[in-house]
Amino acid sequence: MADTIRLEIVTPEKRVVSENAQIVMAPGSEGEFGVLDGHTPFLTSLKVGMVRFKDDNGNECGVFVSGGFAEALGDKVTILAESAERRRDIDADRAKAAMERAEKRLAGNRLEIDEARAKVALVRAIHRLQAVEGR
């Protein structure tokens, strides 16, 4: 078996992941990055998207994150996320409803809404739906 790296994904409310991984891929603010055991240490901000990793057994796993920060050390990746959900815990109907609400807000009178907030909600909903679909 390949060497593993410890992955911790936490939010202000809870620890979402605490396990070993063969590789971790995450949506950095400057582009997606990957971390293997022995990686050079770095710190970066995250954008909305999926943290993907292979567990000890080589199974593909995914966690949706809504921004935050990632710290990679030689033997550990710590992700401090604003919010995070494992792929299996995402409610597709709820995500679709959120997407439709955001689209409706953006299509309406923009003087009556917080446009930036509606755009962020739309991006978050789209990524959550893509996570459920395995993309």
N, C-alpha and C positions, 0 to 999 in steps of 0.2 A: 504494500500500500504506500502511496505517496505521503510525504510529510504533510502535516496539517497545520492550519493556523486557527487560532481561537477567534470566533466571531461573536461580538456582543452588539445587539441592537436594542437601544433603550429609548423610551420616550419619557416625558415628565411624569406620566402616570404608571408606567410598568416596564418590565424587561420583556421584550418580544422574542428575542433569540439569545441563547447562550449555549453555543455548541462549537465543535470543531468542524472545520471546512477544508476541503482540498484547494479550493480557489474561491475568491470573492470578487464579484463584478458589481460596480456601483455607478450611479449617475452623478458624476462630479460636475461642478459648475462650469468647468472648462472642457467637459467631455467625459465619456465613460472611462473608467479605469479598472484594472484588475490587480489583485494582490495574491501572491503565493507566499509560502513560508520563506522567510529570509529576505523579504522585500525591504528596500530602503525606506526608512521612516519618512512620513510626510503627513500634513494636515491640509484638508480642503473642505470647502463648503459643498453641499449637495443641492441638486435641483430635484424637482418632483420626478419620480420614476421608480423603477424596480431595482432592488438589490437582489442579485441572483448569486447563488452559491451551490457548490456540490458538497453534500455532507460526507461523513466518513465512508459511507457505502457507495458513493458516486451518484447518489440521487440528486436530480436538479431540484432546487428549492427556490422560492421567491418571496420577497417581502416588499410590499409597496411602501415607499417613504414619501412624506410630504415635506421635503427639504430638511435641512439640518447640517451637521458636520460629520466628517469621518477622519479618524486618526489611524494611520497604519504604522505599526511597529514591526519589528522583524518577525514576531511570532503571534501578533494579535491585531485585529481590526475592531475598533470601537466606533459605532455609529450612534450619534446623539441626534435623534430625529424629532421633528415637531410632532409628527404622528407616524404610526407604522402599523401595518396589518399584514399578516401572512396571507398569501394568495388564497388559501382555502377558507379564510375567514371573511373575505370580502363578499358583501351582499350585492349581487349584480343588479337586482331590481332597484335597490336604493341608489347605486351608482348611476344607473340609467336615468332615474328620476332627477338626480342632482344635475346631470348633464343637460337634460331637457329644460330644467329651471334656469340654468345659466344661459343657455342658448336663447330662451325666451326673453330674459332680461336684456341681453345684448342686442336683440332684434327690436326692442321697444324704444321708448324715449330715453335716450342716454343722459338727459339732464336730471332724471329722477332716480338714477341708480349710481352706485359706486362702480364705475366701469372697470377699474383695476381689480377690484375684489371679484367681480363677476368673471373676468378673464381667468383669474387664478382658480376659481371654483370650476370653471369649464376644463381647464388643463388637468386639474386633480381628478375630476370625474372621468375624463377620457383615459388617463393613465390607469385608474382603478379598473375600468372596463377592459382595457388591454391586458391587465394582469390576470383577470379572471379568464380571459380567452387564451392565456399562455403566451402572449406576445411580449 
